Amino acid sequence: MKILISGASVAGPVLAYWLRRHGFTPVVVERSPGPRRTGGHAVDLFRPAMEIVERMGVLDAIHERSTGADRMTMLRSGHRAGVVIDIERLMAAFSDRHVEIMRGELSEIFVDATHHDVEYMFGDSIASIAEDKDGVDVTFDRGVSRRFDMVIGADGLHSNVRRLVFGEERQFSTYLGACLAVLPLPNYLGLVNHTIMCTAPGRVAALYNARNMDDARAAFLWRSPRLPDVHHRDINGQKQVLRKAFSGFGWETPRIFDELDRTPTFYFDTITQLQMDTWSRGRVSLVGDAGYCPGPAVGGSTSLAVVGAYVLAGELAAAGGDHIRAFRAYEASIFDYVRASRAFALRNVHHLIPNSRFAVWMQVQAMRLLSRMPTRWARAITNVGRKQLRLHDEVAIENYASTLSSSTVEARTATYS
């Protein structure tokens, strides 16, 4: 059975890997001209995603290219003295198994794990999707039209597949009142595995260098009651939004903004949560941020995408390729995880961006306390609210076994050769 996947960042290649292992024939189309080899911002993989990448045989590669910093200095705007936080100990309080890695590096690892037996169509995008009772006809912006058994949107928060099949994004998105921006820049402070974060009410700016990084990253989070009036592909407009949001902030922002016009890459997005009643329709389904983004940077969306891709492939195998049964089981299997991630994101966005000087002070003291107490004590505290603070560690991963025989797959695939 041929399954078209739109998106080659995280969920797409993971889904392609497991579909291939279960006997399907995945094809991945990606708008970018080639694999995303470097850059991007840091993302987290928690226990369930770590178990999946271990089963994929790429855990060592991920550890080798992990980029977590060792320590963080937390500054309050207007104060010279900062508080130093042990990041490894702090993260251990929230998850028994965790790694941080640049999104571009993670994507490269996943694509490399699949490129030898999965077809990738880079530099193209889906133009139309037409379904009938036996399959799906797909046209592309550049390539020739093709027919597939199913189409999966793994193309992120601003999903093209979702727009074509379910409708415009605004129907399903809930703005959480904050924005995020990240850019690479020279490591002019000479940071070594070190993050410096400066916080003022409603605004957070950070500079960091981590393992396997030759340069540095600047990251910004800020509250914005109104949704910024800028398109998600308008880079210049996004930069102006960032400059305006941090006007008068001080600290290192004037030096960072000197790099804005020279930076080779720039990431900006509103912290928006998708809330869809279902992320499947007919022979089309959505995975990762395309279907259930809890909110960029605040809800563990990368781990959720890896788990969702693994479960979708597993349920398709368990259902013998029956998309109706598989999509229903897929949604049921991860619904609780999606719902918990949404709730976590709603709380987290407020904790990450304190809205008063007292809240800023409380944030610093809480992080200092958790990072300095013995790990077992910190875990005991987070275990009190385990389903909220350690939600990823609560997710159990099933070990799917393919029920599709090779002869069945070949027979079904031949129909569309």
C-alpha positions in Angstrom: 0.0 0.0 0.0 1.3 3.4 -1.0 1.0 6.2 1.6 1.9 9.8 0.9 3.3 11.8 3.8 3.6 15.5 3.6 6.4 16.9 5.7 10.0 15.7 6.3 10.8 17.4 9.6 10.1 15.0 12.6 6.8 13.2 12.4 7.0 12.6 8.7 10.3 10.6 8.7 9.4 8.7 11.9 6.1 7.7 10.3 7.9 6.7 7.1 10.4 4.6 9.1 7.7 2.6 10.9 5.4 2.3 7.9 8.3 0.7 5.9 9.0 -1.7 8.8 5.4 -2.8 8.8 5.4 -3.5 5.0 3.9 -0.3 3.6 5.4 1.9 0.9 5.7 5.4 2.2 6.5 8.4 -0.1 7.5 11.7 1.6 7.0 15.1 -0.1 8.7 18.1 1.4 8.4 21.8 0.4 12.1 22.5 1.4 14.6 22.0 -1.4 16.5 19.4 0.6 16.9 17.8 4.1 17.1 20.2 7.0 20.7 19.5 7.8 21.4 22.1 10.5 20.0 25.0 12.5 16.6 25.5 14.0 15.9 25.7 17.7 16.4 23.2 20.5 13.7 20.6 21.1 13.2 18.0 23.8 12.6 14.3 23.6 11.1 12.7 26.7 10.8 9.1 27.8 8.2 7.7 25.4 9.9 9.3 22.4 13.3 8.1 23.7 12.0 4.5 23.7 10.8 4.9 20.1 14.1 6.3 18.8 15.9 3.5 20.6 13.8 1.0 18.8 14.7 2.8 15.5 18.4 2.3 16.3 19.1 6.1 16.2 19.5 6.7 20.0 23.3 6.8 19.9 23.3 9.3 17.0 20.9 11.5 18.9 23.0 11.4 22.1 26.1 12.2 20.1 24.5 15.3 18.7 22.6 16.3 21.8 22.9 20.0 22.6 21.8 20.4 26.2 23.5 23.1 28.2 25.0 22.3 31.6 24.0 25.4 33.5 21.7 28.4 33.2 22.1 31.8 34.7 18.7 33.4 35.5 18.7 37.2 35.6 15.9 39.5 36.6 15.7 42.6 34.4 17.4 45.5 36.1 19.4 43.2 38.4 23.1 42.5 37.8 23.4 39.4 40.0 22.0 36.2 38.7 21.1 32.8 40.0 23.0 29.8 38.5 20.8 26.7 37.8 22.0 23.1 37.3 20.0 22.3 34.2 20.7 18.5 34.2 19.5 18.2 37.8 16.5 20.4 37.1 15.4 18.3 34.1 15.8 15.1 36.1 13.1 16.4 38.4 10.6 16.4 35.4 11.6 13.3 33.5 13.5 10.1 34.1 14.7 10.1 30.5 15.3 13.2 28.4 17.6 14.7 25.7 17.7 18.1 24.0 18.8 18.4 20.4 18.5 20.9 17.6 15.5 20.4 15.5 17.5 20.4 12.3 19.9 17.8 13.6 17.0 15.6 14.7 15.4 15.8 11.3 18.6 14.9 9.6 19.0 11.8 11.8 15.4 10.7 11.0 15.8 11.3 7.3 19.2 9.5 7.2 17.5 6.5 8.9 15.0 6.2 6.1 16.5 7.6 2.8 17.8 4.2 1.6 14.3 2.6 1.4 11.9 5.6 1.4 11.2 7.8 -1.6 11.6 11.6 -0.8 10.3 14.3 -3.1 12.1 17.5 -2.0 11.2 20.9 -3.3 7.6 20.1 -3.9 4.2 20.4 -2.2 0.7 19.0 -2.5 -1.6 21.1 -4.7 -4.8 19.1 -4.5 -6.3 15.9 -3.0 -9.2 14.1 -4.5 -10.4 10.9 -2.8 -12.7 8.2 -4.1 -13.7 4.8 -2.6 -10.5 3.1 -3.7 -7.8 5.7 -3.2 -6.6 9.3 -3.4 -5.4 11.2 -6.5 -2.8 13.9 -5.6 -1.5 16.7 -7.7 1.7 18.5 -6.9 3.0 22.1 -7.5 5.8 20.7 -9.6 5.7 16.9 -10.0 3.4 14.8 -12.0 0.1 13.6 -10.5 0.1 10.3 -8.6 -2.3 8.0 -6.8 -2.0 6.7 -3.3 -4.0 4.6 -0.8 -3.8 7.2 1.9 -2.4 10.7 2.6 -0.9 11.8 5.9 -0.3 15.4 6.8 2.9 15.7 8.9 3.5 19.2 7.8 3.4 21.2 11.0 1.2 23.8 12.7 0.5 25.5 9.4 -0.3 22.3 7.6 -1.1 22.4 3.9 -2.8 19.0 4.1 -5.1 20.2 6.9 -6.0 23.3 4.9 -6.9 21.3 1.8 -8.9 18.6 3.5 -10.3 20.2 6.7 -10.3 23.9 6.1 -8.5 27.0 7.1 -6.3 27.0 10.2 -8.3 29.7 12.1 -11.2 27.2 12.5 -9.0 25.0 14.8 -6.4 27.2 16.4 -6.5 28.8 19.8 -4.0 31.6 20.4 -2.4 31.2 23.9 -1.4 34.9 24.1 2.3 34.6 23.5 5.0 34.4 20.8 8.3 32.8 20.2 11.4 33.7 18.1 14.8 32.1 17.7 17.8 33.1 15.7 21.4 31.9 15.4 24.3 34.3 15.9 28.0 34.4 16.7 28.9 33.3 20.2 30.2 36.8 21.1 29.9 36.2 24.8 32.1 33.0 24.7 29.4 30.9 26.3 30.3 27.2 26.8 27.3 24.9 27.5 25.7 27.8 29.2 22.4 29.6 29.0 21.8 33.1 30.2 18.1 34.1 30.6 16.9 37.6 31.4 13.3 37.9 32.5 11.0 41.0 32.8 7.2 40.9 33.4 5.8 39.5 30.1 9.1 39.2 28.3 11.9 36.6 28.4 15.2 36.8 26.4 17.9 34.2 26.4 21.3 33.5 24.9 22.7 30.0 24.9 25.5 27.8 23.6 25.3 24.0 24.1 27.2 20.9 23.2 27.9 20.4 19.4 27.2 24.1 18.7 29.9 26.3 17.1 27.7 29.4 17.4 25.0 30.6 19.8 21.2 31.0 19.8 19.1 33.9 20.9 15.6 33.0 22.0 12.6 35.2 22.9 9.3 34.5 24.5 6.8 37.3 25.2 3.1 37.8 26.0 1.0 39.5 23.4 -2.7 39.8 24.1 -3.4 40.4 20.5 -2.5 37.9 17.8 0.3 39.6 15.7 -1.0 40.6 12.2 1.8 38.9 10.3 1.8 35.9 7.9 3.8 32.8 9.0 6.0 33.2 5.9 6.6 36.9 6.2 10.1 36.9 7.7 10.7 40.6 7.5 7.4 41.3 9.1 8.1 38.8 11.9 11.4 40.5 12.7 9.7 43.9 13.0 7.2 42.3 15.5 10.1 41.0 17.5 11.9 44.4 17.6 8.8 46.1 18.7 8.0 43.6 21.4 11.5 44.0 23.0 11.9 47.7 22.5 13.5 49.2 25.6 14.2 45.7 27.1 17.9 46.4 27.4 20.3 43.6 28.4 21.9 42.1 25.3 19.0 42.8 22.9 20.6 45.7 21.0 23.6 43.5 20.1 21.3 40.6 19.2 19.1 42.8 17.0 22.2 43.9 15.1 22.3 40.3 13.8 18.7 40.1 12.8 19.3 41.3 9.2 22.3 39.1 8.8 21.1 35.8 10.3 20.9 32.9 7.8 17.8 31.5 9.5 15.0 32.9 11.7 12.2 31.1 13.5 9.1 32.9 14.6 5.7 31.6 15.6 2.7 32.4 17.7 2.2 30.0 20.6 -1.0 28.5 19.2 -2.8 25.3 20.1 -4.8 23.2 17.7 -8.1 21.8 19.0 -9.7 19.4 16.5 -12.5 17.0 17.3 -10.9 14.5 14.9 -7.7 14.6 12.8 -8.8 12.0 10.3 -11.2 12.3 7.3 -11.7 9.5 4.8 -8.3 8.3 3.6 -6.5 11.4 5.0 -5.1 11.8 8.6 -2.9 14.2 10.4 0.1 13.5 12.7 2.1 15.7 15.1 1.7 19.5 15.0 -0.5 19.3 11.9 -3.2 17.6 13.9 -2.7 18.4 17.6 0.0 20.9 18.3 -0.3 21.7 22.0 1.7 24.9 21.5 5.3 25.5 20.2 7.9 25.4 23.0 5.4 24.9 25.8 3.8 21.5 25.4 6.4 18.9 24.4 5.1 18.8 20.9 8.2 17.1 19.5 7.8 14.1 21.7 4.1 14.0 21.0 4.8 14.0 17.3 7.2 11.1 17.5 4.7 9.1 19.6 1.9 10.0 17.3 3.8 8.9 14.2 4.8 5.6 15.8 1.2 4.8 17.0 -0.3 5.7 13.6 2.0 3.3 11.7 1.4 0.6 14.3 -2.4 0.9 14.2 -2.3 0.8 10.4 -0.3 -2.5 10.6 -2.6 -3.9 13.3 -5.7 -3.1 11.1 -4.1 -4.8 8.1 -4.1 -1.5 6.2 -7.8 -0.8 6.9 -7.6 3.0 7.2 -11.1 3.3 8.9 -10.2 1.0 11.7 -6.6 2.2 12.0 -7.4 6.0 12.1 -10.1 5.3 14.8 -7.7 3.3 16.9 -4.9 5.8 16.4 -7.0 8.7 17.7 -8.2 6.7 20.6 -4.7 5.6 21.5 -3.2 9.0 21.8 -6.2 11.2 22.8 -5.4 11.2 26.5 -1.8 12.2 25.8 -2.9 15.0 23.4 -5.4 16.3 26.0 -2.8 16.2 28.8 -0.3 18.0 26.6 -2.8 20.7 25.8 -3.5 21.3 29.5 0.2 21.3 30.3 0.9 23.9 27.6 -1.8 26.2 28.9 -0.2 26.2 32.4 3.3 26.2 31.1 3.0 29.3 28.9 2.1 31.3 32.0 4.9 29.8 34.1 7.5 30.4 31.4 6.5 34.1 30.9 5.8 35.6 34.4 3.5 38.6 34.2 4.6 40.5 37.3 7.9 41.3 39.2 6.8 39.1 42.0 6.1 36.2 39.6 9.5 36.7 38.1 11.1 36.5 41.5 9.1 33.4 42.4 10.1 31.7 39.1 13.8 32.2 39.9 13.5 30.9 43.4 11.6 27.9 42.4 14.1 26.9 39.7 17.0 27.4 42.1 15.4 25.3 44.8 14.6 22.4 42.4 18.0 22.4 40.9 19.9 22.4 44.2 18.0 19.8 46.2 18.8 16.1 45.9 17.3 14.7 42.7 15.1 12.2 44.6 13.6 15.0 46.6 12.9 17.1 43.5 11.3 14.0 41.9 9.2 13.5 45.0 7.9 17.0 44.6 7.1 16.7 40.9 5.6 13.3 41.6 2.9 14.9 43.7 1.6 16.4 40.5 2.9 13.5 38.3 0.2 13.5 35.7 0.7 17.3 35.2 4.5 17.9 35.7 5.7 14.5 34.5 3.0 13.8 32.0 5.5 12.4 29.3 6.8 9.7 31.7 3.2 8.5 32.2 2.8 7.5 28.6 3.2 3.7 27.8 4.4 2.7 24.4 2.9 -0.4 22.8 5.1 -2.9 20.9 3.2 -3.2 17.6 3.6 -6.3 15.4 2.8 -6.1 11.7 -0.2 -8.1 10.6 0.3 -7.3 6.9 2.0 -10.1 5.0 4.6 -9.2 2.3 2.4 -10.8 -0.4 -0.6 -8.8 0.7 1.3 -5.5 0.7 2.8 -6.2 -2.7 -0.6 -7.1 -4.2 -2.1 -3.9 -2.9 0.9 -1.8 -3.9 0.9 -3.2 -7.5 -2.5 -1.6 -8.0 -1.0 1.9 -8.1 2.4 1.1 -9.6 
